[in-house]
Amino acid sequence: MGFGHLYVNGDPPAVADAIARHLGEKGFRKIDLTPDRHPTRMKEIHENQMRLYWISPRLGGWTGIHEFRYYNNEARDRWGYADEHLGVALSKTAGEVWRIEVLDGAGFWLYAHYVDGAEKEGKAYQDTPADRTLDRSHPRYELNAIAEREGFRNLGVGYEHIPGAPVAPIENVPQDPAGIEGLEGFIHLAFEGPTPA
């Protein structure tokens, strides 16, 4: 499993507006997405062509940002699932932000906590098979403790798993709403980039 999310201590409409401002400064424009414009193959689009988000309702105090993650592998500004530049920008205007990334098969995770436009704390961790343990005091469980303490919801859910009218099925990615909290209150955002799709 691999995922990356941003969690913002702010209300969803304000978070959505802040995302639009940040991307607008980078030459993106907000669009209405229809199923025929939606990617249907993994790695079909470049992150400079289109950016797709689901914004959760405020759950447990946090608004979750779930971004489309199957961008192609051409040279790009970032390789992680969650956009650290967006996280920093949101922390200036929308509220404090946690960035969480997990690549479970590699035993890797990272987090960063942004406040007022700066990283307040952060850590990356990768273990080996020899480090794997069920001892919850082991460093490999530090991210679990943060997620539990802060009450983050929908961990592991990706944009691609959230069905809806503007979302076309993506090859080999099930669109299963089971276990998604607040599904009926999600906001869909789509942006076309300076490099057209």
Backbone torsions as a table, in degrees:
resi	resn	phi	psi	omega
1	MET	NA	139.1	173.4
2	GLY	-138.7	137.1	177.8
3	PHE	-157.6	163.7	173.7
4	GLY	-150.4	131.0	-179.1
5	HIS	-134.3	157.2	166.5
6	LEU	-111.9	139.4	175.1
7	TYR	-122.5	124.8	-173.7
8	VAL	-116.3	134.6	176.9
9	ASN	-85.5	68.3	-178.1
10	GLY	-157.8	167.0	-179.1
11	ASP	-78.5	143.5	-175.2
12	PRO	-52.5	-44.6	179.9
13	PRO	-62.2	-38.3	178.3
14	ALA	-67.6	-37.8	177.6
15	VAL	-65.0	-45.0	179.2
16	ALA	-60.9	-42.9	178.6
17	ASP	-63.5	-40.1	-179.8
18	ALA	-67.0	-37.3	176.1
19	ILE	-62.4	-46.4	-179.3
20	ALA	-61.0	-40.9	178.2
21	ARG	-63.8	-46.7	-178.2
22	HIS	-61.2	-47.6	-179.3
23	LEU	-70.5	-32.6	176.6
24	GLY	-60.0	-37.3	177.2
25	GLU	-65.9	-19.3	179.2
26	LYS	-98.8	7.8	177.0
27	GLY	92.1	7.7	177.2
28	PHE	-85.7	151.9	173.3
29	ARG	-127.8	142.7	-179.4
30	LYS	-70.6	137.7	179.2
31	ILE	-132.1	159.7	169.8
32	ASP	-88.8	124.1	-177.2
33	LEU	-95.6	133.6	175.6
34	THR	-113.4	158.2	-178.8
35	PRO	-55.3	-33.2	-178.2
36	ASP	-72.0	-19.8	177.4
37	ARG	-92.8	-13.3	-175.4
38	HIS	-74.0	140.7	176.4
39	PRO	-58.9	139.1	177.2
40	THR	-115.4	-7.6	177.4
41	ARG	-123.9	144.2	175.9
42	MET	-63.2	142.7	177.8
43	LYS	61.3	28.7	179.4
44	GLU	-79.9	-28.7	-176.3
45	ILE	-120.7	157.8	174.9
46	HIS	-98.3	148.3	-177.7
47	GLU	-65.6	-14.5	174.7
48	ASN	-87.5	-5.5	178.8
49	GLN	-95.9	-41.3	-175.3
50	MET	-153.0	141.5	174.5
51	ARG	-128.7	129.3	-175.9
52	LEU	-123.5	134.5	-177.6
53	TYR	-138.2	147.5	161.0
54	TRP	-114.1	129.9	178.4
55	ILE	-108.7	123.1	-177.1
56	SER	-79.4	161.6	166.5
57	PRO	-61.5	167.6	176.9
58	ARG	-75.6	110.7	-176.9
59	LEU	-118.1	125.0	-179.1
60	GLY	60.4	27.5	179.1
61	GLY	91.6	-11.3	-173.2
62	TRP	-118.7	136.4	172.0
63	THR	-94.9	121.7	-178.1
64	GLY	-90.3	141.0	175.9
65	ILE	-115.1	118.0	-178.1
66	HIS	-115.6	108.1	-175.8
67	GLU	-99.4	146.6	172.0
68	PHE	-52.9	134.6	-172.5
69	ARG	-117.8	-3.1	-175.6
70	TYR	-97.1	55.2	174.5
71	TYR	-74.6	157.3	-178.1
72	ASN	-73.6	173.0	-172.4
73	ASN	-99.1	18.4	173.4
74	GLU	-65.7	163.6	179.7
75	ALA	-53.6	133.3	-179.4
76	ARG	-150.7	168.5	-174.0
77	ASP	-70.0	-30.1	-175.8
78	ARG	-138.0	155.3	178.8
79	TRP	-118.6	-15.9	179.3
80	GLY	-73.2	168.3	178.2
81	TYR	-74.8	-36.2	-177.0
82	ALA	-103.9	142.5	-175.3
83	ASP	-85.5	105.0	-177.6
84	GLU	-65.2	-34.1	179.0
85	HIS	-65.7	-38.7	175.7
86	LEU	-64.8	-42.4	178.8
87	GLY	-58.3	-45.4	178.6
88	VAL	-62.5	-46.3	-178.8
89	ALA	-61.8	-44.1	179.8
90	LEU	-63.0	-34.6	-178.2
91	SER	-67.2	-18.9	177.2
92	LYS	-78.5	-31.6	-170.1
93	THR	-123.5	-27.2	-171.7
94	ALA	-107.9	-18.3	-177.6
95	GLY	134.8	170.0	-179.6
96	GLU	-60.8	152.7	-173.3
97	VAL	-133.0	138.5	168.6
98	TRP	-111.2	132.1	172.3
99	ARG	-108.5	128.8	-178.8
100	ILE	-128.6	131.7	175.5
101	GLU	-134.3	138.8	179.9
102	VAL	-136.9	132.2	169.6
103	LEU	-126.7	86.4	-167.7
104	ASP	-62.5	-39.1	-178.3
105	GLY	-61.7	-25.4	178.8
106	ALA	-98.1	1.9	-178.0
107	GLY	64.9	30.7	-174.6
108	PHE	-115.6	140.5	168.5
109	TRP	-149.2	161.1	171.3
110	LEU	-148.7	157.7	170.5
111	TYR	-141.9	155.4	171.7
112	ALA	-143.7	139.1	179.9
113	HIS	-115.8	115.0	-176.9
114	TYR	-105.5	132.7	178.0
115	VAL	-136.8	128.1	177.5
116	ASP	52.1	40.6	174.3
117	GLY	81.2	13.0	179.8
118	ALA	-138.6	152.3	176.4
119	GLU	-77.6	116.9	-179.1
120	LYS	-82.9	-37.5	178.1
121	GLU	-158.0	158.8	178.1
122	GLY	-174.2	161.5	179.7
123	LYS	-162.8	144.6	170.6
124	ALA	-119.9	144.3	-177.0
125	TYR	-142.5	139.2	172.2
126	GLN	-141.7	130.2	179.6
127	ASP	-110.5	174.0	176.9
128	THR	-114.0	167.9	176.9
129	PRO	-54.3	-30.6	179.7
130	ALA	-68.8	-23.7	-179.2
131	ASP	-85.4	-10.6	-172.1
132	ARG	-72.6	127.4	-175.8
133	THR	-152.1	160.7	174.7
134	LEU	-96.7	3.3	178.7
135	ASP	-71.0	109.9	-175.2
136	ARG	-67.3	-9.9	176.8
137	SER	-88.0	-5.9	179.6
138	HIS	-69.2	146.7	-179.5
139	PRO	-55.0	-25.3	-179.1
140	ARG	-63.5	-17.6	-179.0
141	TYR	-99.9	7.9	-178.9
142	GLU	-60.3	-43.0	179.4
143	LEU	-64.7	-38.0	176.2
144	ASN	-57.5	-43.4	-178.1
145	ALA	-63.7	-40.3	178.3
146	ILE	-64.7	-46.8	-179.3
147	ALA	-61.1	-40.4	178.7
148	GLU	-69.1	-43.6	-179.4
149	ARG	-62.7	-44.0	-176.3
150	GLU	-82.0	-17.8	178.9
151	GLY	76.5	33.9	179.4
152	PHE	-64.1	138.4	-179.6
153	ARG	-110.2	159.6	174.7
154	ASN	60.6	32.9	174.8
155	LEU	-61.3	134.9	178.5
156	GLY	89.1	-13.8	178.3
157	VAL	-76.0	135.8	175.1
158	GLY	-110.7	157.5	176.4
159	TYR	-49.0	-39.9	-174.0
160	GLU	-66.4	-20.4	-177.7
161	HIS	-87.1	-7.3	-172.7
162	ILE	-98.7	107.7	-176.4
163	PRO	-74.5	160.5	177.7
164	GLY	171.9	166.6	-175.4
165	ALA	-55.2	-40.0	-177.9
166	PRO	-83.2	0.9	-172.5
167	VAL	-103.5	118.0	175.0
168	ALA	-86.2	146.8	177.4
169	PRO	-57.8	138.4	-179.9
170	ILE	-107.6	137.3	-175.7
171	GLU	-51.7	132.4	174.3
172	ASN	61.8	15.0	179.0
173	VAL	-119.9	110.7	-179.6
174	PRO	-70.0	139.0	175.9
175	GLN	-102.5	85.2	-174.1
176	ASP	-116.0	114.0	-178.9
177	PRO	-78.8	-3.9	-177.2
178	ALA	-58.8	129.7	176.2
179	GLY	84.3	0.2	177.7
180	ILE	-87.2	118.1	-179.0
181	GLU	-81.2	135.8	175.9
182	GLY	73.5	22.7	-173.4
183	LEU	-53.3	-40.1	-176.3
184	GLU	-66.8	-16.9	-178.2
185	GLY	-103.3	7.1	-179.3
186	PHE	-68.6	145.2	176.2
187	ILE	-106.2	131.3	176.8
188	HIS	-95.6	132.6	176.4
189	LEU	-128.4	135.6	176.8
190	ALA	-134.5	139.4	-178.9
191	PHE	-134.6	136.4	173.9
192	GLU	-97.5	135.7	-173.3
193	GLY	-89.3	178.2	178.2
194	PRO	-66.1	-21.6	173.2
195	THR	-102.5	105.7	-174.7
196	PRO	-60.4	150.1	178.9
197	ALA	-74.0	NA	NA
